[in-house]
């Protein structure tokens, strides 16, 4: 169930994930003024980074992403863990798998090419993450999508 909830994450949903008092529905609320300011600073930067599909770069570390966002890895990690209730690696690979689903449904690249295009060049790791996030292999997903369209 948690995987399905993570899959539905998008930058635009950050605001939707909050209830009226500004706290995340699924995470421990950020209560300190410093934490709130970190979240306020990071939300728009993360949304822009995701919109630009920078998550498709291979070999990204939390330090690389934090540097691109103009913060440090501790702040980014704290934001993801406390505000979105998700670890960096799961967040990053969920974004990648969501993009790969779009590619699998619209392009005729091989599974390996799709994995490489979204930043997971090792086909084993790509298939493993794809199954963790979606519950099925990339090949089964593609077959299912093609069957639905037929």
N, C-alpha and C positions, 0 to 999 in steps of 0.2 A: 504494500500500500504506500509506503513512504517513497518508493521509487516512482510510482505514478504521480505522486504529488510533486516531486522534484522535476519530473519531465515537463510539467505544465508551467514551469518558471519561465518568465520572459522579463526583460527590463521594464516593460510597461506595467507589469503586474506587481512591481514593488509597492506601488501605492495601493493597489487592490488588496495586497496581503495584509494591510494594516486595518485595525478596527478604528473606531472613532477617536480613541484617545492617542492614536499614533503608534501603538505597539503592534508588533508582528503577531498575527494570530497563532502561529505555530512555534514561535521562539520565545525565549525569555526576553521580556521587554527591556529595551535600552533605557536606563533610568538616569544615569549620570549625565550632567551637562556636557562633559568631554565626549562621551559615547554618542550623544545626540549630535554633537557638532561633527564628529567623524562620519556618522551616517549621512548627515546633510551634505558634507563635502564629497563623499564617495558616490552616493547614488547617481548624480548626473554624469559623473566621469565613467562609472561602470556602464551606465546605459549607452553612452556614446561609444565606449570600447566594444561593447557587444554589438551595437548597430553596425560598426565598421568590420565586424566579423574577425576581429584580431585574435579570437580564441582558436582560429584555424591554423595558427602558426604552430609548427612542431616544437617539441621540447620546451614548452613554457613552464617556468617554475613560478611559484608564488612571488618570489623576488622580482622576476621579470615583469609580471603583471603589475605589481605594486609600483615599480619604477615607471612603467608606462602611464600609470594613473596619478603619478606625482605624490605618492605616499610611501610608507614602508610596509614590509610584509606583516609586521605585527598588527598594524591597524587594519589591513585588508583581511587578515585571518580573523580578527576580532569581529569585524563587520559581518563577514560571511557566517561565522559560527553563531553569533548572538542575534544578529538581525534577520538572517535568512535561514538559520538553523541547518546549515549545510557546510561540509568541509570544502576546502579549495578544490581538491582533486575531483570530488563528485560534481561540484558546480561546473568546473571546466569541462569535464567529459560529458556531462549532460548537455551543455551547450553544443558541443561537438556532435553528439549523437542526434540532437534535434536537427542540426544542419545536414547531417548525413541522411536522415530520413527524407528531407526535401530533395536531396540529390538523387537518392535511390528511386524516388517516385518520378523524377522529371528527366534524368539523364541516363544514358546507357553505358556508364563507366563500369569497370569491373569493381568488385567489392574491395580489392586491394587499392585501386585508384581512388575510390571514395574515401577510404580510411586515410590515405595519404593527403587527400585534398582538405580534409577537416582537421589535420594535425595529429593523426594517430597512424604513423606509417607502418607499424608492425601489425600485420593482418590478424595475428592471434589476439593482440591487445584490443584491436578495433572490434573484432567479433565478440570478445569477452565483455567489453564495456557496452556494446550494443545490446547484448542479451541481458545484462544487468539492468539497463535503463528501460528497455522495451519489453523484455520477457521473451523475445524471439531472436533468432539469428538474422543477420542482414539479408541473407538469401531468402529465408522464409518471409521476411517483411516485404521484400521486392515481389515475390510470388503472390503474396496476399494482396498487395496494392494492384498488381496487374490483373488479378482475378476479379477484384472489385470493379475495375474499370471496364472489364469485358462484358 
